Amino acid sequence: MREVIQPKESFSKRLSIKLDDYISILSPKTAMNRKAFRFSYEILDKHRLRKKRSNLGGTGDNHLTETRHDSLREICRDLSRNNPLVKGIFRKLSTKVVGTSTKVQSITDDDGWNKEAGYLWENEMVNQPCEVTGRFNIHTYLKLLYHSYCQDGDIFTLFTRDGIQPIESELCGTPYGMDKKPKNYRIVNGIAISNKTNRVIGYYIGKSSKWGYIQNDSYKKYEASFVHHSFSPDRFSYSRGEPILVSAVDAIDKLFGYVDAELVAAKINACFPMMVTTKTGSGNPVPFTGGVHSSGKDEYNRSVQKVDPGLIWEGRQGEDIKAIGSTRPAQAFDPFMMRILMIIGNPVNMPLMIMTGDYSGATFMNSRVAYSEARDTWNDEQELLIKPFVRTLYLYKLKEWIARKKLSERIDWNRFNVSCKRWPYVDPFKEAKADEQQLKNGTTTRTQICQRQGYDFNAITEEREKEEKLLTEKNISLSPEKKSQPKFDDSVIVTN
């Protein structure tokens, strides 16, 4: 029977146990509470075999400081540049969540005013560049904004007269070596927060410096009303956001380290390397071959043989040959890799088949469940990130158009809807039949079905009305009625 060796307990733990024994004589209840407090959470055990974890308390900004945010951001940026899996995740997320279907529609009581506002939005934000560099329209800007949000943890947008201006994470920070500190507010990670109300009142933006700060002689403070901050917090006390794949970085590194090890092992086995050993009575080492690797003679006039498939090597007396092989994980490789990929996809709630793009073993039910799970996340991201930004931007543009007399001032000028990208059916025929059945049962409406597909029901009815009018004018029937054919009645016999 194998002897089980228990780990040696620390002096403090042995002392506490002995103290519990003495306390139990006077107060058994107190001794029981002491033991319950010590052993209620195993993770509090400081044994050397347990993972060391941070016990740092305080607000979220104590964990996500300028320096830490800067380091995490650069790690995730490096993964985005050099790791195809991470780059693909960010691209798929920005495509699925944003795409090119974000629309804004004013819904005031004046239809003419609504159409004019829609024309201005299309002309200034969609049909031409809308940001200060003159390169991107609003659809491209939204995709890049969401990509930066995922990769860096946050992204800032500055509203100016010349257009919107993106401010990447490293450009917003606390001025390094700032001499005079403000009295009425504090600066946390480049954000000015009122001491009286705890509201964000401004942002410090300038040239990036070291350790996540900005240069002291280059910054400018912008009021909060002119800056939109998109970030992903895990706690209410976070002032900045963390990259969404931070918790998966270690798993990503381990996975691709495992992949590299498997490839190296496969190459070693494919090359079939060999080593020739020689035993001599003198004990002196045999001279090196001088780098000659083809068949022939070396500088000592010794035969050098090239290893080829089917080669028979004739060794001399005292020489031996040994093959060098590498152990490979064989059947355990693929399942382990799939499990790690599933773990990596959890922070972004991206199912395995969507993350890898491999649908070879997917069934209809699996695909539908996977897309349903993913769409919940995509819809939340639209509601929590994309729509708030577009609402802020559209309100800013409406105020600008009214101030420039391009729109008349109205009481209900700020009434509008924002619609984002929607996703097609997984199985068009089956799901369309399901929608048809729900319409018959009265459990849905055509408007809801159109909204789920990313269409406007009113726009569809207007288009159908135009089509029907045009078809009537052209005297065209898309579904002609079949003329009834006379049936032959064999009960009637006609004779001459």
C-alpha positions in Angstrom: 0.0 0.0 0.0 1.4 3.4 -1.0 2.1 5.8 1.9 0.3 9.1 1.5 2.5 12.0 2.7 0.6 14.9 4.1 1.9 18.4 3.5 3.6 19.9 6.6 1.4 22.4 8.3 2.7 25.9 9.1 3.6 26.9 12.7 0.7 29.5 12.7 -1.8 26.9 11.6 -0.6 24.4 14.2 -0.8 27.1 16.9 -4.3 28.0 15.9 -5.5 24.4 16.1 -3.9 24.0 19.5 -5.5 27.3 20.6 -8.9 26.0 19.4 -8.5 22.9 21.6 -8.0 25.1 24.7 -10.9 27.5 23.8 -13.2 24.6 23.3 -12.9 23.7 27.0 -14.2 27.1 28.0 -16.5 27.9 25.0 -17.2 25.2 22.4 -19.3 27.7 20.4 -16.4 30.1 20.0 -14.0 27.4 19.0 -16.5 26.2 16.4 -16.8 29.7 14.9 -13.1 30.0 14.7 -12.7 26.8 12.8 -15.7 27.7 10.5 -14.1 31.1 9.8 -10.7 29.5 8.8 -12.1 26.7 6.6 -15.2 28.3 5.0 -13.3 29.3 1.9 -10.6 27.1 0.7 -9.2 29.8 -1.6 -8.1 31.7 1.5 -5.7 28.9 2.3 -2.2 30.3 1.6 -0.6 26.9 0.8 2.3 27.0 -1.6 0.4 24.8 -4.1 -2.4 27.3 -4.5 -2.2 30.1 -7.1 -1.0 33.4 -5.7 -3.7 36.0 -6.0 -3.9 39.7 -5.4 -5.5 40.9 -2.1 -5.5 44.5 -3.2 -8.7 46.1 -2.1 -10.3 49.5 -2.8 -12.1 50.8 -5.9 -11.8 49.4 -9.4 -9.3 52.2 -10.3 -6.9 50.7 -7.8 -6.7 47.7 -10.1 -6.9 49.4 -13.4 -4.4 52.3 -13.0 -2.8 54.2 -15.9 0.2 51.9 -15.9 -1.8 48.7 -15.8 -4.3 49.9 -18.4 -1.4 50.8 -20.7 0.3 47.4 -20.3 -3.0 45.5 -20.9 -3.8 47.5 -23.9 -0.5 46.9 -25.6 -0.6 43.2 -24.9 -4.0 42.9 -26.6 -2.9 45.2 -29.4 0.1 42.8 -30.0 -2.3 39.9 -30.1 -4.5 41.7 -32.5 -1.6 42.4 -34.8 0.1 39.0 -34.7 -2.5 36.4 -33.6 -4.9 35.3 -36.4 -7.5 34.0 -33.9 -7.7 37.3 -32.0 -7.7 39.4 -35.1 -10.5 37.3 -36.5 -12.5 37.6 -33.2 -12.3 41.4 -33.3 -13.2 41.6 -37.0 -16.2 39.2 -36.6 -17.5 41.1 -33.6 -17.3 44.5 -35.3 -19.0 43.0 -38.4 -21.8 41.2 -36.5 -22.5 44.0 -34.0 -22.1 47.1 -36.2 -21.9 46.1 -39.9 -23.2 48.8 -42.3 -26.8 49.0 -41.3 -27.0 51.6 -38.5 -29.8 54.0 -39.3 -31.4 57.1 -37.7 -34.9 58.3 -38.4 -36.5 61.4 -37.0 -40.2 60.9 -35.9 -41.5 64.4 -35.3 -45.1 65.3 -36.3 -43.8 67.0 -39.4 -43.0 64.4 -42.1 -41.2 67.0 -44.3 -38.9 68.0 -41.4 -38.2 64.3 -40.8 -37.2 63.8 -44.5 -35.0 66.9 -44.5 -33.2 65.7 -41.4 -32.7 62.2 -43.0 -31.4 63.9 -46.1 -28.8 65.9 -44.1 -27.7 62.8 -42.2 -27.2 60.8 -45.4 -25.5 63.6 -47.2 -23.1 64.7 -44.4 -22.5 61.4 -42.5 -23.0 58.5 -44.9 -22.3 59.7 -48.5 -19.0 61.5 -47.5 -16.4 61.3 -44.7 -17.7 62.6 -41.4 -14.5 62.7 -39.3 -11.7 65.3 -39.2 -9.2 63.4 -41.3 -11.7 63.2 -44.2 -11.3 59.4 -44.7 -14.2 57.5 -43.0 -18.0 57.8 -43.2 -20.1 57.0 -40.2 -20.4 53.2 -41.0 -16.6 52.8 -41.1 -16.2 55.0 -38.1 -18.6 52.9 -36.0 -16.8 49.6 -37.0 -13.4 51.1 -36.1 -14.9 52.5 -32.8 -16.1 49.1 -31.8 -12.9 47.4 -32.8 -10.9 49.8 -30.7 -13.3 49.4 -27.8 -12.8 45.6 -27.9 -9.1 45.8 -28.3 -8.1 48.7 -26.0 -10.9 48.7 -23.5 -12.2 52.1 -24.4 -12.3 54.8 -27.1 -13.1 58.5 -27.0 -14.9 60.6 -29.6 -14.5 64.4 -29.7 -17.2 66.5 -31.3 -15.8 69.4 -33.2 -17.1 71.8 -35.9 -14.9 70.1 -38.5 -16.3 66.7 -37.7 -16.0 64.0 -35.2 -12.5 63.1 -34.0 -11.4 59.7 -32.6 -9.2 59.8 -29.5 -7.5 56.5 -28.8 -6.9 55.3 -25.3 -3.3 56.4 -24.9 -4.2 60.0 -25.8 -6.4 60.4 -22.7 -4.5 60.3 -19.4 -3.3 62.1 -16.3 -0.6 64.7 -17.1 2.8 63.2 -16.0 4.5 65.3 -13.3 1.6 67.8 -13.0 2.7 70.5 -10.5 -0.5 72.2 -9.6 -3.4 69.9 -8.6 -7.0 71.2 -9.0 -9.0 71.9 -5.9 -12.6 71.2 -7.0 -12.1 68.0 -8.8 -9.7 65.1 -9.1 -8.0 63.5 -12.1 -8.3 59.7 -12.3 -6.9 58.0 -15.4 -7.2 61.2 -17.4 -10.8 61.9 -16.4 -11.8 64.9 -14.3 -14.3 64.0 -11.6 -16.1 66.5 -9.4 -15.3 66.2 -5.7 -18.8 67.5 -4.8 -21.0 65.5 -7.2 -18.7 62.7 -8.3 -19.8 63.4 -11.9 -17.4 63.4 -14.8 -16.9 67.0 -15.9 -14.0 66.7 -18.4 -11.2 64.8 -20.1 -7.5 65.4 -20.3 -6.3 64.8 -23.9 -2.7 65.2 -25.1 0.4 63.4 -26.4 1.1 60.0 -24.9 3.9 59.7 -22.4 5.4 56.8 -20.5 3.6 54.5 -18.1 0.1 55.4 -19.5 0.3 59.1 -18.7 0.3 62.0 -21.2 2.9 64.8 -21.6 2.5 67.6 -19.1 3.1 70.4 -21.7 0.8 69.1 -24.4 -2.6 68.4 -22.9 -5.9 70.2 -23.2 -9.0 69.8 -21.0 -12.3 69.2 -22.9 -15.7 69.5 -21.2 -17.6 66.3 -20.9 -20.4 67.5 -23.1 -18.1 67.5 -26.1 -16.6 64.0 -25.5 -18.3 60.6 -25.8 -16.4 57.9 -23.8 -17.2 54.3 -24.9 -15.7 51.8 -22.4 -16.3 48.4 -20.9 -16.3 48.5 -17.1 -16.6 45.4 -14.8 -17.3 47.5 -11.7 -19.1 50.8 -11.0 -15.9 52.3 -9.7 -14.0 51.8 -13.0 -13.2 55.1 -14.7 -11.7 53.3 -17.8 -12.4 50.0 -19.5 -10.3 46.9 -19.8 -9.8 45.0 -23.1 -12.5 42.3 -23.5 -10.0 39.5 -24.0 -7.8 40.2 -20.9 -9.0 37.1 -19.0 -8.3 34.9 -22.0 -4.7 36.2 -22.8 -3.0 33.5 -20.7 -5.2 30.7 -22.4 -4.4 32.1 -25.8 -0.6 32.1 -25.2 -0.8 28.5 -23.8 -2.8 27.3 -26.7 -0.5 28.6 -29.4 2.5 27.5 -27.4 1.0 24.0 -27.5 0.4 24.3 -31.2 4.0 25.4 -31.8 5.2 22.4 -29.7 3.1 20.1 -31.8 4.4 21.5 -35.0 8.0 21.2 -33.9 7.4 17.6 -32.8 5.9 16.9 -36.2 8.8 18.4 -38.1 11.3 16.5 -36.0 9.6 13.2 -36.7 9.2 14.1 -40.4 12.9 14.8 -40.8 13.8 11.6 -39.0 17.1 12.9 -37.6 19.8 10.4 -36.6 23.0 10.6 -34.6 26.1 8.5 -35.1 28.2 7.6 -32.1 31.7 6.1 -32.1 33.5 4.3 -29.3 37.3 4.6 -29.3 39.7 3.0 -26.9 41.8 6.2 -26.5 39.0 8.2 -25.1 39.8 11.2 -27.4 36.8 12.7 -29.1 36.4 12.1 -32.8 37.1 15.2 -34.9 34.1 17.1 -36.2 33.1 16.6 -39.8 33.5 20.3 -40.7 29.9 20.9 -41.7 30.0 18.5 -44.7 26.5 17.0 -45.0 26.4 15.5 -48.5 27.7 12.1 -49.5 31.5 12.2 -49.9 34.5 12.7 -47.7 35.2 15.1 -44.8 38.6 16.8 -44.1 39.8 13.6 -42.3 38.9 11.4 -45.4 36.0 9.8 -43.6 32.9 8.8 -45.4 29.9 11.2 -44.8 26.6 9.7 -45.8 23.4 11.6 -46.6 20.3 10.1 -45.0 17.7 9.4 -47.8 14.6 7.2 -47.8 15.6 3.5 -48.2 19.3 4.3 -47.5 21.4 1.4 -46.1 24.2 2.7 -43.9 27.2 0.6 -43.3 28.9 1.5 -40.1 32.5 0.8 -39.1 33.7 -1.0 -36.0 32.7 0.8 -32.9 30.1 3.0 -34.6 26.4 3.1 -33.8 23.4 5.0 -35.0 20.5 6.3 -33.0 17.3 7.9 -34.2 16.0 11.0 -32.6 12.2 11.2 -32.2 9.7 13.4 -30.4 6.7 12.4 -28.4 3.5 13.8 -29.8 0.0 14.2 -28.1 -1.6 12.2 -30.9 -5.4 11.9 -30.3 -5.5 14.3 -27.3 -4.4 17.2 -29.4 -7.6 18.1 -31.3 -10.1 17.7 -28.4 -7.8 19.7 -26.1 -7.5 22.5 -28.6 -11.2 22.7 -29.1 -11.8 23.0 -25.4 -9.3 25.8 -25.0 -10.9 27.6 -28.0 -14.3 27.3 -26.2 -12.7 28.9 -23.1 -11.2 31.7 -25.1 -14.6 32.5 -26.7 -16.4 32.8 -23.4 -15.4 36.4 -22.6 -17.1 37.6 -25.8 -19.8 34.9 -25.7 -18.8 33.6 -29.1 -19.7 30.0 -29.8 -17.0 27.7 -31.1 -18.4 27.3 -34.6 -18.7 31.1 -35.1 -15.2 31.9 -33.6 -13.4 29.3 -35.8 -15.7 29.5 -38.8 -15.9 25.7 -38.9 -19.4 24.4 -39.6 -18.4 21.0 -40.8 -19.9 19.1 -37.9 -22.8 21.5 -37.1 -26.4 20.5 -37.3 -29.3 22.9 -37.8 -30.2 22.8 -34.1 -26.6 23.4 -33.0 -26.3 26.4 -35.4 -29.5 27.9 -34.3 -28.7 27.6 -30.6 -25.2 29.0 -31.2 -26.5 32.0 -33.2 -29.2 32.6 -30.6 -26.6 32.8 -27.8 -24.3 35.1 -29.9 -27.1 37.4 -30.9 -28.1 38.0 -27.3 -24.6 39.5 -26.8 -24.6 41.4 -30.1 -28.0 42.9 -29.3 -26.8 44.0 -25.8 -23.6 45.5 -27.3 -25.8 47.5 -29.7 -28.1 48.7 -26.9 -25.3 49.5 -24.5 -22.6 50.9 -26.8 -23.6 51.7 -30.4 -27.1 53.2 -29.9 -25.9 55.6 -27.0 -23.1 56.9 -29.2 -25.3 57.4 -32.3 -28.0 59.1 -30.2 -25.4 61.5 -28.8 -24.0 62.2 -32.2 -27.4 62.7 -33.8 -28.5 65.1 -31.1 -25.2 67.1 -31.7 -25.8 67.2 -35.4 -29.5 68.2 -35.0 -28.4 71.1 -32.8 -25.8 72.1 -35.4 -28.3 72.0 -38.3 -30.8 74.0 -36.4 -28.1 76.6 -35.5 -27.0 76.8 -39.1 -30.7 77.3 -40.2 -30.7 74.1 -42.2 -33.6 72.8 -40.0 -36.3 74.9 -38.4 -36.6 74.8 -34.6 -39.3 72.6 -33.2 -40.5 71.5 -29.8 -40.2 67.8 -30.7 -36.9 68.1 -32.6 -35.2 65.5 -30.5 -37.7 62.7 -31.3 -35.9 60.0 -33.4 -35.2 56.3 -33.6 -31.9 54.5 -34.0 -31.9 51.0 -35.6 -28.9 48.8 -35.8 -27.9 45.7 -37.8 -30.2 42.7 -37.7 -29.3 39.2 -38.7 -30.9 36.9 -41.3 -32.6 33.6 -40.7 -30.5 30.6 -39.9 -32.8 28.4 -42.0 -34.9 30.9 -44.1 -37.7 28.5 -45.2 -38.3 27.0 -41.7 -38.2 30.3 -39.8 -40.3 32.1 -42.4 -42.9 29.3 -42.0 -42.7 29.8 -38.2 -43.3 33.6 -38.7 -46.3 32.8 -40.9 -47.8 30.5 -38.3 -47.3 33.1 -35.6 -49.1 35.7 -37.7 -52.0 33.3 -38.0 -52.0 32.7 -34.3 -51.8 36.4 -33.6 -48.6 36.2 -31.5 -46.6 38.6 -33.6 -46.9 41.4 -36.1 -45.4 42.2 -39.5 -43.7 45.2 -37.9 -41.9 42.9 -35.4 -40.9 40.5 -38.1 -39.4 43.3 -40.2 -37.6 44.8 -37.3 -36.1 41.5 -36.4 -34.7 41.3 -40.0 -33.5 44.9 -40.0 -36.2 46.4 -42.2 -38.7 49.2 -41.7 -42.3 48.0 -42.3 -43.5 51.5 -43.3 -40.7 51.7 -45.9 -41.7 48.3 -47.2 -45.3 49.2 -47.5 -44.4 52.4 -49.4 -42.2 50.5 -51.8 -44.9 47.9 -52.4 -47.5 50.6 -53.1 -45.1 52.1 -55.7 -44.6 48.7 -57.3 -48.3 47.9 -57.4 -49.0 51.3 -59.0 -46.3 50.8 -61.6 -47.4 47.3 -62.4 -51.0 48.5 -62.9 -49.9 51.3 -65.2 -47.8 48.9 -67.3 -50.7 46.3 -67.2 -48.3 43.6 -65.9 -49.5 40.8 -63.7 -46.8 38.9 -61.8 -49.1 36.0 -60.8 -51.7 35.6 -63.6 -54.8 33.6 -62.8 -55.1 30.3 -64.5 -58.1 30.0 -66.8 -60.4 27.2 -66.0 -60.4 24.4 -68.6 -63.7 22.7 -69.6 -64.1 19.3 -68.1 -65.0 16.4 -70.3 -68.3 14.7 -69.2 -68.2 11.1 -70.4 -71.8 10.6 -69.4 -73.0 12.7 -72.4 -72.6 10.9 -75.8 -73.0 13.0 -78.8 -74.1 11.2 -82.0 -74.8 12.3 -85.5 
